Amino acid sequence: MNQTMFCYQCQETAGCTGCTRVGVCGKKPDLAAMQDLLVFVTKGLSAVTTQLRAEGVEISTDINHLITLNLFVTITNANFDKDAIVSRIHTSLEVKRNLIKQLSASSSLPSAALWDGTEDSFEGKAAEVGVLSTKDEDIRSLRELITYGLKGLSAYSKHANALLHDDENVDAFLQKALAATLDDSLGAEELVALALEVGKYGVDGMALLDKANTETYGNPEITKVNIGVRNNPAILVSGHDLKDLEMLLEQTQGTGVDVYTHSEMLPAHYYPAFKKYQNFVGNYGNAWWKQKDEFEAFHGPILMTTNCIVPPKDSYKDRLYTTGAAGYPGCQHIGDISAENGSASAVNKDFTVIIEHAKKCAPPAQIEEGEIIGGFAHAQVLALADQIVAAVKSGSIKKFVVMAGCDGRAKSRNYYSDFAKALPKDAVILTAGCAKYKYNKLDLGDINGIPRVLDAGQCNDSYSLAVIALKLKEVFGLDDINELPIIYNIAWYEQKAVIVLLSLLYLGVKNIHLGPTLPAFLSPNVAKVLMENFGIAGIDTVENDMKLFFEK
């Protein structure tokens, strides 16, 4: 086999074993190599910061943010710009060299931390440090499980950081855990324990982001979102970063340019602070994987704020802009003015170029019409607690089904639409993430006025689902979260789903079903541990799963 790369961090990895010639996501081997090298260098940098902390040295916010963003840009479908990745490698090596000078002794550092990139070629080093450099299959599996969980955690931290919310404990742990994946003395038992600890800090990271979002924009509230269009030129915003959206909305006031959300940006409509913008029209399109058709039909420029880029068609590539962790070669990247000035203060970006571009474009073509409803984050659901508890006690609601997670291209994901349609009429779906696009436009009705699809928001908002479950456990006076009438049938795609999974395991949730396949990075032995200790399982046919979940 002609293997020029190896990556298995996402659900769509080739053959559910690994991409070896080109990524299913579209990344080429040379980009995959530089992403591998950036992760390696960031692990080495984290080993240095961890030792410095142990010696009582304070690590700057800028360095914490550098490490966080390094991980974030390697998440699936986030950044395809090789030059941008290489630039981050150079910056990280320079930071590491300066930090090593502050150590009282560097002899205890792993060799990875001491590599300075001055004698080896980046391409040669990358070939030595990829995923397969860990020879033991089970140790490799656990190291990657931890690394991917930390990538997901980096996403939560980065979004919170953009809103001037930081947690030194989360940053310190992320770096300590990342460094631990270089420690050959750690066996499978220690790494399993570390993976669960990643879950603990996943909960902390999600709580940090929830606090940042709600203190800045208010608690999400029940909202009907328009999915039609108006006859104005417009900008489409995709990804997850609410701060980017806020800045764009501020700068488009009075310009005659409308703003629409796409995919994971849909939940922005649920926040009170965004409702004051008269040009904030609605949501356009569906989940990320349909963007090639939907971006073409939109006619105006598209701003990608984070991951979920599909390599663009030439027909709209000149209308695709990136910012933050996102990047694609040939597409204009809008940088952070503050960062260019060397400041760690609030993020500031100038979106003039994309606004002027929009003015020259035709209005978006209408691809659907109507409304969808969402805004059921934890504060809103808890405000309905009496109504929900009454429905449960009366038997009107018999089951909650957590169907959070990700959508994707595979036809096997139609399972989730069929599963939602087949649910008993007394079951309510709790969701967060773009998995909702498999069923959020179905007419599933309501139960005593409670919609049967309760959308808590982005994948970043999965914290709400945990808070809701813990609150229901308290309300019903239960000793174990697993005694709740909740089924977990979660679709996963990329690394933010991994941190959500580890967070749920840390909270004690068992019998989670993952689909459409179990992660390729789980070795048979590691998968066995998760199955035996936590009840992790895959999915079957809709018919068989209905029997499993509802005929007990």
C-alpha positions as CSV (number, residue, x, y, z in Angstrom):
1,M,0.0,0.0,0.0
2,N,1.3,3.4,-0.9
3,Q,1.0,5.1,2.5
4,T,1.9,8.8,2.3
5,M,0.1,9.9,5.5
6,F,-1.9,8.5,8.4
7,C,-4.8,10.1,10.1
8,Y,-7.8,8.6,11.8
9,Q,-9.1,11.4,14.0
10,C,-12.5,11.7,12.4
11,Q,-15.5,9.4,11.9
12,E,-15.2,9.5,8.1
13,T,-11.6,8.2,8.0
14,A,-11.1,5.9,5.0
15,G,-12.4,2.4,5.6
16,C,-12.9,3.2,9.3
17,T,-9.2,2.5,9.7
18,G,-7.3,5.6,8.5
19,C,-6.6,7.9,5.6
20,T,-3.2,6.9,4.1
21,R,-3.0,8.7,0.8
22,V,-5.2,11.8,1.1
23,G,-7.7,12.8,3.8
24,V,-11.3,12.2,3.2
25,C,-11.7,15.7,4.5
26,G,-9.6,16.9,1.6
27,K,-6.2,17.5,3.3
28,K,-3.1,16.5,1.3
29,P,-0.2,14.5,2.8
30,D,2.1,17.5,3.0
31,L,-0.5,19.4,5.1
32,A,-1.2,16.3,7.2
33,A,2.6,16.1,7.9
34,M,2.8,19.7,9.1
35,Q,-0.3,19.3,11.3
36,D,1.4,16.2,12.8
37,L,4.6,18.3,13.4
38,L,2.6,21.1,14.9
39,V,1.0,18.8,17.4
40,F,4.4,17.3,18.2
41,V,6.0,20.7,18.7
42,T,3.0,21.8,20.9
43,K,3.4,18.6,23.0
44,G,7.1,19.5,23.5
45,L,6.2,23.1,24.4
46,S,3.6,21.9,26.8
47,A,6.3,19.7,28.5
48,V,8.4,22.9,29.1
49,T,5.5,25.0,30.4
50,T,4.5,22.1,32.7
51,Q,8.0,21.9,34.2
52,L,8.1,25.7,34.6
53,R,4.9,25.7,36.5
54,A,6.3,23.0,38.8
55,E,9.2,25.4,39.5
56,G,6.8,28.2,40.3
57,V,7.1,30.1,37.1
58,E,3.9,31.8,35.8
59,I,3.0,31.0,32.1
60,S,1.7,34.0,30.2
61,T,-1.8,34.2,28.8
62,D,-0.3,34.7,25.3
63,I,1.5,31.3,25.6
64,N,-1.6,29.6,26.9
65,H,-3.5,31.0,23.9
66,L,-0.8,29.9,21.5
67,I,-1.0,26.3,22.7
68,T,-4.8,26.3,22.6
69,L,-4.9,27.7,19.0
70,N,-2.2,25.3,17.9
71,L,-4.4,22.4,18.8
72,F,-7.6,24.0,17.4
73,V,-6.1,24.6,13.9
74,T,-5.4,20.8,13.6
75,I,-9.1,19.8,14.2
76,T,-10.8,18.2,11.2
77,N,-11.8,20.6,8.5
78,A,-10.4,23.7,10.3
79,N,-7.3,24.8,8.5
80,F,-6.0,23.7,5.1
81,D,-3.4,26.4,4.8
82,K,0.0,24.7,5.0
83,D,1.9,28.0,5.2
84,A,-0.2,29.1,8.2
85,I,0.6,25.8,10.0
86,V,4.3,26.1,9.3
87,S,4.3,29.6,10.6
88,R,2.8,28.4,13.9
89,I,5.5,25.7,14.1
90,H,8.2,28.4,13.8
91,T,6.5,30.6,16.4
92,S,6.1,27.7,18.8
93,L,9.7,26.6,18.5
94,E,10.9,30.1,19.2
95,V,8.7,30.4,22.3
96,K,9.9,27.1,23.5
97,R,13.6,28.0,23.0
98,N,13.1,31.1,25.1
99,L,11.2,29.2,27.8
100,I,13.9,26.5,28.1
101,K,16.3,29.2,29.1
102,Q,14.2,29.9,32.2
103,L,14.4,26.3,33.4
104,S,16.6,25.5,36.4
105,A,17.5,22.3,34.5
106,S,16.3,20.8,31.3
107,S,17.7,17.3,31.7
108,S,14.3,15.8,32.8
109,L,12.5,17.0,29.7
110,P,11.5,14.4,27.1
111,S,13.6,14.5,23.8
112,A,10.5,15.9,22.0
113,A,10.7,19.0,24.2
114,L,14.3,19.6,23.3
115,W,13.9,19.4,19.5
116,D,14.4,22.9,18.2
117,G,14.0,22.4,14.5
118,T,17.3,23.9,13.5
119,E,19.1,20.8,12.2
120,D,16.3,18.7,10.8
121,S,14.0,19.4,7.9
122,F,10.4,19.8,9.0
123,E,9.3,17.2,6.4
124,G,11.8,14.7,7.7
125,K,10.9,15.2,11.4
126,A,7.2,15.0,10.6
127,A,7.7,11.6,9.1
128,E,9.1,10.5,12.5
129,V,6.5,11.9,14.8
130,G,3.1,11.1,13.4
131,V,0.4,8.9,14.9
132,L,2.1,5.6,14.0
133,S,5.4,6.6,15.8
134,T,3.8,5.0,18.9
135,K,4.3,1.3,18.1
136,D,2.2,-0.3,20.8
137,E,-1.4,-0.3,19.4
138,D,-3.1,0.2,22.8
139,I,-0.8,2.9,24.0
140,R,-1.2,4.7,20.7
141,S,-5.0,4.4,20.9
142,L,-5.1,5.9,24.4
143,R,-2.6,8.7,23.5
144,E,-4.7,9.6,20.5
145,L,-7.9,9.5,22.6
146,I,-6.4,11.9,25.0
147,T,-4.9,14.2,22.3
148,Y,-8.3,14.3,20.4
149,G,-10.1,15.1,23.7
150,L,-7.6,17.9,24.3
151,K,-8.2,19.2,20.8
152,G,-11.9,19.4,21.6
153,L,-11.1,21.1,24.9
154,S,-9.0,23.7,23.0
155,A,-12.0,24.7,21.0
156,Y,-14.0,25.5,24.1
157,S,-11.1,27.4,25.6
158,K,-10.4,29.4,22.4
159,H,-14.0,30.6,22.1
160,A,-14.0,31.6,25.8
161,N,-10.7,33.3,25.4
162,A,-12.1,35.4,22.6
163,L,-14.7,36.7,25.1
164,L,-11.9,37.5,27.7
165,H,-12.6,34.4,29.8
166,D,-9.6,32.3,30.8
167,D,-9.1,29.5,33.3
168,E,-5.5,28.9,34.2
169,N,-6.4,25.5,35.7
170,V,-7.8,24.3,32.4
171,D,-4.8,25.6,30.5
172,A,-2.3,24.1,32.9
173,F,-4.1,20.7,32.8
174,L,-4.4,20.8,29.0
175,Q,-0.6,21.3,28.7
176,K,0.2,18.7,31.4
177,A,-2.0,16.1,29.7
178,L,-0.6,16.9,26.3
179,A,3.0,16.5,27.7
180,A,2.0,13.2,29.3
181,T,1.4,11.7,25.8
182,L,5.2,11.9,25.4
183,D,5.9,9.9,28.6
184,D,6.9,6.4,27.7
185,S,6.7,5.3,31.4
186,L,2.9,5.7,31.4
187,G,1.1,2.4,30.8
188,A,-2.5,1.7,29.7
189,E,-3.9,1.9,33.2
190,E,-2.4,5.4,33.8
191,L,-3.6,6.6,30.4
192,V,-7.1,5.4,30.9
193,A,-7.2,7.4,34.2
194,L,-5.8,10.4,32.4
195,A,-8.5,10.2,29.7
196,L,-11.1,10.3,32.4
197,E,-9.4,13.3,33.9
198,V,-9.5,15.0,30.5
199,G,-13.3,14.5,30.8
200,K,-13.3,16.3,34.1
201,Y,-11.5,19.3,32.6
202,G,-13.8,19.0,29.6
203,V,-16.7,19.7,31.9
204,D,-14.7,22.7,33.3
205,G,-13.9,23.9,29.8
206,M,-17.6,23.7,28.7
207,A,-18.6,25.5,31.9
208,L,-16.1,28.3,31.2
209,L,-17.5,28.7,27.7
210,D,-21.1,28.6,28.9
211,K,-20.2,31.4,31.4
212,A,-18.5,33.4,28.7
213,N,-21.3,33.2,26.3
214,T,-24.2,33.8,28.7
215,E,-22.5,36.7,30.5
216,T,-21.7,38.3,27.2
217,Y,-24.9,37.6,25.2
218,G,-27.5,36.5,27.8
219,N,-29.1,33.1,28.3
220,P,-30.5,31.5,25.2
221,E,-34.2,31.7,25.0
222,I,-36.9,29.9,22.9
223,T,-36.6,31.4,19.4
224,K,-38.2,30.8,16.0
225,V,-35.6,31.3,13.3
226,N,-36.4,32.3,9.7
227,I,-35.0,30.0,7.1
228,G,-36.1,32.1,4.1
229,V,-34.3,35.1,2.6
230,R,-34.7,38.8,1.9
231,N,-33.8,40.7,-1.3
232,N,-30.6,42.3,0.0
233,P,-27.0,41.5,-0.6
234,A,-25.7,39.4,2.3
235,I,-22.9,37.7,4.2
236,L,-23.2,34.1,5.4
237,V,-21.4,33.2,8.6
238,S,-20.5,29.6,9.4
239,G,-18.5,27.9,12.1
240,H,-18.9,28.6,15.9
241,D,-17.3,31.8,17.0
242,L,-19.9,34.2,18.4
243,K,-17.4,37.0,18.9
244,D,-16.6,37.1,15.2
245,L,-20.4,37.2,14.4
246,E,-20.8,40.1,16.9
247,M,-18.1,42.1,15.3
248,L,-19.4,41.5,11.8
249,L,-23.0,42.5,12.9
250,E,-21.7,45.7,14.4
251,Q,-19.7,46.6,11.3
252,T,-22.6,45.9,8.9
253,Q,-25.0,48.3,10.6
254,G,-26.3,50.8,8.1
255,T,-24.5,49.2,5.1
256,G,-27.5,47.6,3.5
257,V,-25.9,44.2,3.9
258,D,-27.8,41.3,5.6
259,V,-26.2,38.6,7.7
260,Y,-27.3,35.0,7.8
261,T,-26.0,32.1,9.9
262,H,-25.1,28.7,8.5
263,S,-24.8,25.3,10.2
264,E,-23.3,25.5,13.7
265,M,-23.8,29.3,13.8
266,L,-27.6,28.8,13.9
267,P,-27.8,29.0,17.7
268,A,-26.6,32.6,17.7
269,H,-30.2,33.5,17.0
270,Y,-31.2,32.2,20.5
271,Y,-29.1,34.7,22.4
272,P,-30.9,37.9,23.4
273,A,-28.0,40.2,22.6
274,F,-28.1,39.3,18.9
275,K,-31.8,40.1,18.5
276,K,-31.2,43.8,18.4
277,Y,-29.6,43.6,14.9
278,Q,-32.2,44.3,12.3
279,N,-30.0,42.9,9.5
280,F,-29.6,39.6,11.3
281,V,-32.0,37.8,9.0
282,G,-32.0,34.1,9.8
283,N,-30.3,30.7,9.0
284,Y,-29.4,29.7,5.5
285,G,-28.9,26.0,4.7
286,N,-28.1,22.9,6.7
287,A,-25.2,21.1,8.1
288,W,-21.6,21.8,7.1
289,W,-21.3,19.0,4.5
290,K,-23.9,20.5,2.2
291,Q,-22.0,23.7,1.8
292,K,-20.8,23.2,-1.8
293,D,-24.3,23.5,-3.1
294,E,-25.6,26.0,-0.5
295,F,-22.6,28.4,-0.7
296,E,-22.9,28.5,-4.5
297,A,-26.6,29.4,-4.2
298,F,-26.0,32.1,-1.5
299,H,-24.3,34.4,-4.1
300,G,-22.6,36.5,-1.4
301,P,-19.4,36.1,0.6
302,I,-19.1,33.5,3.3
303,L,-17.1,33.9,6.5
304,M,-15.7,30.7,8.0
305,T,-15.0,31.4,11.6
306,T,-13.8,27.9,12.7
307,N,-13.8,24.3,11.5
308,C,-16.2,22.7,9.0
309,I,-14.6,23.9,5.8
310,V,-15.2,21.7,2.8
311,P,-12.6,22.4,0.1
312,P,-14.5,25.0,-2.0
313,K,-15.5,24.9,-5.6
314,D,-13.8,27.4,-7.9
315,S,-17.3,28.9,-8.5
316,Y,-17.3,30.5,-5.0
317,K,-13.8,30.1,-3.8
318,D,-13.2,33.9,-4.3
319,R,-16.2,34.5,-2.0
320,L,-14.9,32.3,0.9
321,Y,-13.1,34.2,3.7
322,T,-11.5,32.7,6.8
323,T,-10.7,34.0,10.2
324,G,-9.4,32.7,13.6
325,A,-8.4,29.0,13.5
326,A,-9.8,28.5,10.0
327,G,-7.8,28.8,6.8
328,Y,-7.7,27.7,3.2
329,P,-5.1,28.4,0.6
330,G,-6.2,31.0,-1.9
331,C,-9.0,32.3,0.3
332,Q,-8.5,35.7,2.1
333,H,-7.8,35.4,5.8
334,I,-9.0,38.2,8.1
335,G,-6.6,38.4,11.0
336,D,-6.9,39.8,14.5
337,I,-5.7,43.4,14.6
338,S,-4.9,43.1,18.3
339,A,-2.6,40.2,17.7
340,E,-0.8,42.0,15.0
341,N,-0.2,44.9,17.4
342,G,1.2,42.4,20.0
343,S,-1.7,43.0,22.4
344,A,-3.5,40.3,24.4
345,S,-6.5,42.5,24.9
346,A,-10.0,42.0,23.4
347,V,-10.1,40.6,19.8
348,N,-10.6,43.3,17.2
349,K,-11.1,42.5,13.5
350,D,-11.8,44.7,10.4
351,F,-14.4,43.1,8.2
352,T,-14.5,46.0,5.7
353,V,-13.2,43.8,2.8
354,I,-16.0,41.2,3.1
355,I,-18.7,43.9,3.6
356,E,-17.6,45.7,0.4
357,H,-17.5,42.4,-1.4
358,A,-21.1,41.7,-0.3
359,K,-22.4,45.0,-1.7
360,K,-21.3,43.9,-5.2
361,C,-23.1,40.5,-5.0
362,A,-26.7,39.4,-5.8
363,P,-29.0,38.6,-3.0
364,P,-29.1,34.9,-1.9
365,A,-31.3,32.5,-3.8
366,Q,-34.1,31.1,-1.6
367,I,-33.6,27.3,-1.0
368,E,-36.3,26.8,1.6
369,E,-38.8,28.7,3.6
370,G,-40.4,28.6,7.0
371,E,-39.1,28.6,10.6
372,I,-37.2,26.3,13.0
373,I,-37.3,26.6,16.8
374,G,-34.5,26.3,19.3
375,G,-33.0,28.0,22.3
376,F,-33.4,25.1,24.8
377,A,-30.2,25.6,26.7
378,H,-30.1,24.7,30.4
379,A,-31.5,28.0,31.8
380,Q,-34.5,27.9,29.4
381,V,-35.2,24.2,30.1
382,L,-34.9,24.6,33.8
383,A,-37.3,27.5,33.6
384,L,-39.7,24.9,32.1
385,A,-38.8,22.3,34.8
386,D,-42.2,22.2,36.5
387,Q,-43.9,21.6,33.2
388,I,-41.4,18.9,32.2
389,V,-41.5,17.1,35.5
390,A,-45.3,17.2,35.4
391,A,-45.2,15.6,31.9
392,V,-42.8,12.9,33.1
393,K,-44.9,12.1,36.2
394,S,-48.1,12.0,34.2
395,G,-46.5,9.7,31.7
396,S,-46.9,12.1,28.8
397,I,-43.1,12.1,28.5
398,K,-41.6,8.6,29.0
399,K,-38.1,9.0,27.6
400,F,-35.6,11.7,26.7
401,V,-33.2,10.8,23.9
402,V,-29.9,12.6,23.7
403,M,-29.1,12.8,20.0
404,A,-26.3,15.4,20.2
405,G,-23.2,15.4,18.1
406,C,-22.3,15.9,14.5
407,D,-23.7,15.4,11.0
408,G,-21.8,14.1,8.1
409,R,-21.8,13.0,4.5
410,A,-22.2,9.3,4.9
411,K,-25.5,7.8,3.8
412,S,-25.4,5.7,7.0
413,R,-26.2,8.9,8.9
414,N,-29.7,8.8,7.5
415,Y,-30.2,6.4,10.4
416,Y,-30.6,9.4,12.7
417,S,-33.4,10.9,10.6
418,D,-35.2,7.5,10.5
419,F,-34.5,7.0,14.2
420,A,-36.1,10.4,15.1
421,K,-39.1,9.6,12.9
422,A,-39.6,6.2,14.5
423,L,-39.4,7.4,18.1
424,P,-42.5,6.9,20.2
425,K,-44.7,10.0,20.5
426,D,-43.9,10.2,24.2
427,A,-40.1,10.6,23.6
428,V,-38.4,14.0,23.5
429,I,-35.0,14.6,21.7
430,L,-32.3,16.6,23.5
431,T,-29.8,17.8,21.0
432,A,-26.8,20.1,20.5
433,G,-24.4,20.3,17.5
434,C,-25.1,19.9,13.8
435,A,-26.5,16.4,14.3
436,K,-29.8,18.3,14.7
437,Y,-30.0,18.9,11.0
438,K,-31.0,15.3,10.5
439,Y,-34.3,16.0,12.3
440,N,-34.8,19.6,13.3
441,K,-36.9,20.4,10.2
442,L,-39.2,17.3,10.7
443,D,-42.7,17.9,12.0
444,L,-42.4,15.9,15.2
445,G,-44.9,17.9,17.1
446,D,-44.9,18.6,20.8
447,I,-46.0,17.1,24.1
448,N,-48.2,19.4,26.2
449,G,-46.6,22.4,24.4
450,I,-43.1,21.1,24.8
451,P,-41.4,20.6,21.4
452,R,-40.2,17.1,20.8
453,V,-36.8,18.4,19.6
454,L,-35.1,20.6,22.3
455,D,-32.1,22.2,20.7
456,A,-29.6,23.4,23.2
457,G,-27.3,25.0,20.6
458,Q,-23.8,24.3,19.2
459,C,-21.7,21.2,19.9
460,N,-19.9,23.7,22.2
461,D,-23.2,23.9,24.2
462,S,-23.3,20.2,25.1
463,Y,-22.7,21.4,28.6
464,S,-26.3,22.3,28.7
465,L,-27.4,18.7,28.2
466,A,-25.2,17.6,31.1
467,V,-26.6,20.4,33.4
468,I,-30.2,19.4,32.4
469,A,-29.5,15.7,33.2
470,L,-27.9,16.5,36.6
471,K,-30.8,18.9,37.5
472,L,-33.4,16.2,36.5
473,K,-31.5,13.7,38.7
474,E,-31.8,16.2,41.6
475,V,-35.5,17.0,41.0
476,F,-36.4,13.3,40.9
477,G,-34.3,12.5,43.9
478,L,-32.2,9.9,42.2
479,D,-28.8,8.6,43.4
480,D,-27.4,7.7,40.0
481,I,-27.6,9.7,36.8
482,N,-28.1,6.5,35.0
483,E,-31.5,6.0,36.7
484,L,-33.0,8.9,34.6
485,P,-35.2,8.0,31.7
486,I,-32.5,9.2,29.3
487,I,-31.1,7.3,26.3
488,Y,-27.8,8.4,24.7
489,N,-27.7,7.9,21.0
490,I,-24.9,10.2,19.8
491,A,-23.6,10.8,16.3
492,W,-19.9,11.8,16.3
493,Y,-17.6,13.2,13.6
494,E,-14.6,15.1,15.0
495,Q,-12.7,15.9,18.1
496,K,-15.2,18.1,19.9
497,A,-17.4,15.0,20.1
498,V,-14.5,13.2,21.8
499,I,-14.3,15.7,24.6
500,V,-18.1,15.5,25.0
501,L,-17.8,11.7,25.3
502,L,-15.0,11.9,27.9
503,S,-16.9,14.5,29.8
504,L,-20.0,12.3,30.0
505,L,-17.9,9.4,31.1
506,Y,-16.4,11.5,33.8
507,L,-19.9,12.5,35.0
508,G,-20.7,8.8,35.3
509,V,-23.0,8.4,32.3
510,K,-23.1,4.8,31.0
511,N,-24.5,2.9,28.0
512,I,-23.8,5.6,25.5
513,H,-24.3,4.5,21.9
514,L,-22.0,6.1,19.3
515,G,-22.5,6.0,15.5
516,P,-22.5,5.6,12.7
517,T,-19.3,3.8,13.6
518,L,-17.1,3.5,16.7
519,P,-13.9,5.6,16.4
520,A,-11.2,4.0,14.3
521,F,-8.6,5.2,16.9
522,L,-10.0,2.8,19.5
523,S,-7.9,-0.3,19.4
524,P,-9.8,-3.6,20.1
525,N,-8.5,-3.7,23.7
526,V,-9.3,0.0,24.4
527,A,-12.7,-0.4,22.9
528,K,-13.2,-3.5,25.1
529,V,-12.3,-1.5,28.2
530,L,-14.8,1.2,27.3
531,M,-17.5,-1.3,26.5
532,E,-17.0,-3.3,29.7
533,N,-16.5,-0.4,32.1
534,F,-18.9,2.2,30.6
535,G,-21.2,0.3,28.4
536,I,-20.1,2.1,25.2
537,A,-21.7,0.5,22.2
538,G,-22.4,1.2,18.5
539,I,-25.7,1.5,16.7
540,D,-27.7,-1.2,14.9
541,T,-30.7,-0.9,12.6
542,V,-33.4,1.6,13.6
543,E,-35.8,-1.4,14.1
544,N,-33.4,-3.2,16.4
545,D,-32.4,-0.1,18.3
546,M,-36.1,0.7,18.9
547,K,-36.5,-2.7,20.5
548,L,-33.3,-2.3,22.5
549,F,-34.3,1.2,23.9
550,F,-38.0,1.0,24.2
551,E,-39.0,-2.7,24.7
552,K,-37.2,-3.4,28.0
